[in-house]
Amino acid sequence: MKFSFKILIILLIISAFTSSACADVLFPGTRGMDRCVKIVNLDEFPEIVLVGHITGPVIQCENPYIISPDECLTKFYKANELTIYAIDKAYLEAKGLENINLETDSNLCSYEVKINPDWDVVNIANPLMKEDIEYSIAGFSEERLIIYKSRQVSEYKAGIPDRTEIFEEPDMPDIRLTIKENVSSVEENISSIEEDVSKDEYPVPDEGEANDEGILDSIIRFLKGLFNVK
């Protein structure tokens, strides 16, 4: 009997650790509420790519991932953290996402998402059922990506009309519209990457090899002339 009880306890512990990330236990009197967060004005900044990077205890999804204006953001699990990185598109294509250290590369600008983009917990009496939140890029300041909430649509239980809110862009005098204040620094890094790739594909012989080849050609020409060989 004791042995069976121990097995039951072990199974309960395993089940707690292997359950779905979204199947968290809610306190009595609360319920989950769906949320979808999108960044919608990427077309206004065609020179950059936004990348979402998740850190935390439970990550069972693509990470890092390219952010699309048509897809909801995710951090997969409520205890995780989501950071958005803006990367120069040409720099990303030249180096490759897998070769970029998102946390240390000085060519990137970042933004830490403060809310859970997947869902939230509300009081069971709260009529709010879903939030659709749109964020927009305002620009860049120092090493930071400036994103603000530009629109929010709240959906309620039957009988209560949806609520749409529009928010103004923040007034920041030092904001810029390019990812780097000195764009040439990014271009220099791209040129350096391309030069490294070119050297790997087409290695240049050293001076010793070039000299050896010249001497050999001279000997061959001498022997052909000596024996009248064309």
ZILIN-V528846 format. One record per residue. N is the residue number from 1. RES is the residue in one small letter. PSI is psi in degrees with one decimal (999 if undefined). NEAR is the number of other C-alpha atoms within 12 Angstrom. Layout:
N;RES;PSI;NEAR + N;RES;PSI;NEAR
This chain:
1;m;-44.3;7 + 2;k;-39.6;8 + 3;f;-43.3;9 + 4;s;-37.5;10 + 5;f;-40.7;11 + 6;k;-41.4;12 + 7;i;-40.8;13 + 8;l;-43.5;14 + 9;i;-44.1;14 + 10;i;-43.7;14 + 11;l;-38.5;15 + 12;l;-39.9;14 + 13;i;-45.6;13 + 14;i;-42.1;12 + 15;s;-36.7;14 + 16;a;-36.1;15 + 17;f;-22.6;15 + 18;t;3.6;15 + 19;s;162.3;16 + 20;s;145.8;16 + 21;a;-30.6;24 + 22;c;-7.2;26 + 23;a;50.6;17 + 24;d;148.8;20 + 25;v;128.1;16 + 26;l;149.1;16 + 27;f;150.7;12 + 28;p;138.6;12 + 29;g;5.4;13 + 30;t;164.4;17 + 31;r;164.2;23 + 32;g;151.2;29 + 33;m;127.2;28 + 34;d;146.7;25 + 35;r;139.8;28 + 36;c;122.8;31 + 37;v;126.9;35 + 38;k;154.1;34 + 39;i;113.6;39 + 40;v;-17.8;28 + 41;n;36.1;26 + 42;l;-26.4;26 + 43;d;-19.1;16 + 44;e;-11.0;17 + 45;f;66.0;26 + 46;p;-12.9;18 + 47;e;-3.5;22 + 48;i;161.9;34 + 49;v;137.0;34 + 50;l;133.9;40 + 51;v;129.2;37 + 52;g;133.2;38 + 53;h;121.5;34 + 54;i;135.9;34 + 55;t;144.3;27 + 56;g;-173.2;18 + 57;p;-25.4;15 + 58;v;106.7;21 + 59;i;106.4;23 + 60;q;51.5;19 + 61;c;174.6;17 + 62;e;128.8;17 + 63;n;122.6;26 + 64;p;168.6;29 + 65;y;148.2;25 + 66;i;131.5;28 + 67;i;131.4;29 + 68;s;143.7;22 + 69;p;-13.6;25 + 70;d;-3.6;16 + 71;e;144.3;20 + 72;c;144.2;28 + 73;l;158.3;41 + 74;t;147.6;40 + 75;k;8.5;38 + 76;f;-47.9;31 + 77;y;144.0;29 + 78;k;-28.4;29 + 79;a;-5.5;20 + 80;n;167.3;26 + 81;e;142.6;27 + 82;l;126.1;31 + 83;t;135.4;35 + 84;i;130.9;38 + 85;y;132.4;42 + 86;a;126.7;42 + 87;i;134.8;41 + 88;d;127.8;35 + 89;k;-42.9;27 + 90;a;-38.2;24 + 91;y;-41.9;32 + 92;l;-42.5;31 + 93;e;-34.8;19 + 94;a;-37.9;26 + 95;k;-35.5;26 + 96;g;134.5;18 + 97;l;-36.6;28 + 98;e;-16.1;14 + 99;n;5.5;15 + 100;i;125.7;23 + 101;n;103.7;18 + 102;l;-30.4;30 + 103;e;-16.6;22 + 104;t;-14.4;13 + 105;d;121.5;22 + 106;s;-7.9;22 + 107;n;-2.9;37 + 108;l;155.3;37 + 109;c;140.9;35 + 110;s;161.1;33 + 111;y;127.1;32 + 112;e;122.1;27 + 113;v;120.9;30 + 114;k;-25.9;18 + 115;i;162.5;25 + 116;n;114.5;31 + 117;p;-7.5;35 + 118;d;-42.5;31 + 119;w;176.0;31 + 120;d;171.6;24 + 121;v;130.9;28 + 122;v;163.0;22 + 123;n;143.1;17 + 124;i;-21.9;17 + 125;a;-10.9;15 + 126;n;125.9;18 + 127;p;-6.6;22 + 128;l;127.2;29 + 129;m;-31.1;29 + 130;k;148.5;28 + 131;e;129.3;33 + 132;d;111.9;33 + 133;i;128.9;35 + 134;e;128.2;32 + 135;y;149.3;31 + 136;s;148.7;30 + 137;i;127.5;41 + 138;a;-32.6;32 + 139;g;-147.8;34 + 140;f;145.6;30 + 141;s;117.9;24 + 142;e;-119.5;22 + 143;e;14.1;26 + 144;r;143.2;30 + 145;l;126.3;35 + 146;i;111.8;33 + 147;i;139.9;35 + 148;y;155.1;31 + 149;k;117.2;28 + 150;s;-24.0;25 + 151;r;142.2;25 + 152;q;129.9;26 + 153;v;120.7;25 + 154;s;126.6;25 + 155;e;135.4;25 + 156;y;175.8;21 + 157;k;162.9;17 + 158;a;134.9;10 + 159;g;-17.7;9 + 160;i;122.1;13 + 161;p;150.4;14 + 162;d;155.0;19 + 163;r;126.4;19 + 164;t;128.2;17 + 165;e;137.4;17 + 166;i;134.7;17 + 167;f;144.4;16 + 168;e;151.7;17 + 169;e;138.9;18 + 170;p;143.9;17 + 171;d;100.7;12 + 172;m;111.4;16 + 173;p;-26.4;11 + 174;d;10.3;15 + 175;i;147.5;23 + 176;r;162.3;23 + 177;l;-1.2;25 + 178;t;150.3;32 + 179;i;-31.6;38 + 180;k;139.2;28 + 181;e;-37.4;21 + 182;n;93.1;15 + 183;v;-28.0;19 + 184;s;-27.8;16 + 185;s;-39.1;18 + 186;v;-41.9;29 + 187;e;-37.4;20 + 188;e;-40.7;17 + 189;n;-40.0;22 + 190;i;-44.0;24 + 191;s;-39.7;18 + 192;s;-41.4;17 + 193;i;-44.8;22 + 194;e;-37.1;20 + 195;e;-40.8;17 + 196;d;-42.5;16 + 197;v;-41.9;15 + 198;s;-40.4;14 + 199;k;-37.4;13 + 200;d;-37.5;11 + 201;e;-35.7;10 + 202;y;77.8;10 + 203;p;137.8;11 + 204;v;127.2;12 + 205;p;146.0;12 + 206;d;173.7;10 + 207;e;-33.8;10 + 208;g;-42.9;11 + 209;e;-39.8;12 + 210;a;-40.6;13 + 211;n;-40.2;13 + 212;d;-41.9;14 + 213;e;-36.2;15 + 214;g;-41.2;14 + 215;i;-43.3;14 + 216;l;-43.0;14 + 217;d;-38.6;14 + 218;s;-40.8;14 + 219;i;-43.6;14 + 220;i;-43.9;17 + 221;r;-38.9;16 + 222;f;-44.7;15 + 223;l;-39.5;14 + 224;k;-40.5;13 + 225;g;-36.9;12 + 226;l;-41.9;11 + 227;f;11.3;10 + 228;n;39.9;10 + 229;v;132.9;10 + 230;k;999;10
